[in-house]
Each structure stands twice: as C-alpha cells, then as structure tokens.
Amino acid sequence: MSPLSITTRDAATGPVLQVTGAFDYTNATELRDVLGTLTLGPGRRLVLDLAGMTFCDSSGITALIAARNHVHAARADIALAAVPANTLRVLRIVGLDQIFPLYPDTDAATRS
C-alpha cells in the first residue's frame, strides 16, 4: 500500500486537505494531528479531498468522523470531495453519506 500523505492548501471557503495514499489503522491519527494546526471557525468549511486516497479501513472512517466532530466543535463545516467509489459505498452502507456533504470534486466543494 502507498503511504499516507496529507497536504494543506487554502481556498476561499477555508482549508483543503488533500489525502493521498492508504488511510488505515497505521496512520489514521495523522489527520487529527493536521486538524490541530488549522484555524477553523464559523462560516469556514474544511474540505477533505479524497481523490488520491487508495484505501480506507474502519480506522480511516473513524478518523473522518472525528474530523467532523472537531470541525463542528469549532462551529465550522466539513465536506468530502472526490470520494473513491469503494469508500463512497461504505459511507452509504453505514449512513455517513447523510452526515457528510459529498461533492464530486474540490472545486464544487469550495464554491461559496
């Protein structure tokens, strides 16, 4: 599996985290570490660009939920962009597509 890489960039709506590689039990805490460095607040949206994510296990899903909780505690919003088909299927099965706004790509997710 490919190692996880999380890169950050700013968009007009807020930070965009590009998650690339395998998102699993060995590295799921890396997302939490990155979240701690972000400035979030009301009216801002964190976008997780998952286009480059090659694998996501239950620890990765748990980290996504923890990210949502962290962002909502800051009174900000979160969105998932370009979710790979296999991960999207899992999100739908467990009902997480009802709590995460889903967008086809980062451009759509960062429109005001």
C-alpha positions as CSV (number, residue, x, y, z in Angstrom):
1,M,0.0,0.0,0.0
2,S,1.1,3.5,-0.6
3,P,2.0,5.7,2.4
4,L,-0.4,8.4,3.5
5,S,0.2,12.0,2.6
6,I,-1.9,14.9,3.8
7,T,-1.2,18.3,2.2
8,T,-2.9,21.5,3.1
9,R,-3.9,24.5,0.9
10,D,-6.3,27.4,1.4
11,A,-9.4,28.1,-0.6
12,A,-11.9,31.0,-0.3
13,T,-14.1,28.8,1.9
14,G,-11.4,27.5,4.2
15,P,-8.7,24.9,4.3
16,V,-8.5,22.0,1.9
17,L,-6.7,18.8,3.0
18,Q,-5.7,16.5,0.2
19,V,-5.5,13.0,1.4
20,T,-3.4,10.7,-0.7
21,G,-2.5,7.0,-0.2
22,A,-3.7,4.4,2.2
23,F,-5.7,5.7,5.1
24,D,-5.7,2.9,7.7
25,Y,-5.0,2.0,11.3
26,T,-1.3,2.7,10.9
27,N,-1.8,6.4,10.1
28,A,-5.3,7.5,10.9
29,T,-4.1,9.7,13.7
30,E,-2.2,11.8,11.2
31,L,-5.5,13.5,10.2
32,R,-6.1,14.5,13.8
33,D,-2.6,15.9,14.0
34,V,-3.1,18.1,10.9
35,L,-6.5,19.2,12.2
36,G,-4.9,20.6,15.3
37,T,-2.8,23.0,13.1
38,L,-5.8,24.5,11.3
39,T,-7.7,27.7,12.2
40,L,-11.4,26.9,11.9
41,G,-14.4,28.9,12.9
42,P,-18.0,29.9,12.0
43,G,-18.5,30.4,8.3
44,R,-15.5,28.3,7.3
45,R,-15.5,24.9,5.6
46,L,-12.9,22.2,5.8
47,V,-12.8,20.2,2.6
48,L,-11.2,16.8,2.6
49,D,-10.1,16.0,-1.0
50,L,-10.1,12.2,-1.1
51,A,-9.4,11.8,-4.9
52,G,-5.9,10.3,-4.2
53,M,-7.0,8.0,-1.4
54,T,-6.2,4.4,-2.4
55,F,-7.6,2.6,0.6
56,C,-9.7,3.4,3.7
57,D,-10.3,1.0,6.6
58,S,-12.5,1.4,9.6
59,S,-9.8,3.4,11.4
60,G,-9.9,5.9,8.4
61,I,-13.6,6.1,8.6
62,T,-13.4,6.7,12.4
63,A,-10.8,9.5,11.7
64,L,-13.3,11.1,9.3
65,I,-16.0,11.1,11.9
66,A,-13.5,12.5,14.5
67,A,-12.6,15.3,12.0
68,R,-16.3,16.1,11.6
69,N,-16.7,16.4,15.3
70,H,-13.6,18.6,15.6
71,V,-14.8,20.9,12.9
72,H,-18.3,21.1,14.3
73,A,-16.9,21.9,17.7
74,A,-15.3,24.9,16.1
75,R,-18.7,25.8,14.6
76,A,-17.3,25.3,11.1
77,D,-18.5,23.0,8.3
78,I,-16.9,20.0,6.6
79,A,-17.2,18.4,3.2
80,L,-15.8,15.4,1.4
81,A,-14.7,15.8,-2.2
82,A,-14.0,13.2,-4.8
83,V,-14.6,10.2,-2.6
84,P,-13.4,7.0,-4.2
85,A,-16.2,4.6,-5.2
86,N,-15.3,1.9,-2.7
87,T,-15.2,4.3,0.2
88,L,-18.4,6.0,-1.0
89,R,-20.1,2.6,-1.0
90,V,-19.1,2.1,2.7
91,L,-20.2,5.6,3.6
92,R,-23.6,4.9,2.1
93,I,-24.0,1.5,3.7
94,V,-23.4,2.9,7.2
95,G,-25.4,6.1,6.6
96,L,-22.4,8.5,6.8
97,D,-23.4,10.0,3.4
98,Q,-26.3,11.6,5.4
99,I,-23.9,13.5,7.7
100,F,-21.1,14.4,5.3
101,P,-21.8,16.7,2.4
102,L,-20.3,15.0,-0.6
103,Y,-19.0,16.7,-3.7
104,P,-17.7,15.3,-7.0
105,D,-14.5,17.4,-6.7
106,T,-12.8,20.1,-4.7
107,D,-13.9,22.9,-7.0
108,A,-17.6,22.1,-6.3
109,A,-16.9,21.8,-2.6
110,T,-15.1,25.1,-2.3
111,R,-17.7,27.2,-4.1
112,S,-19.2,29.8,-1.8
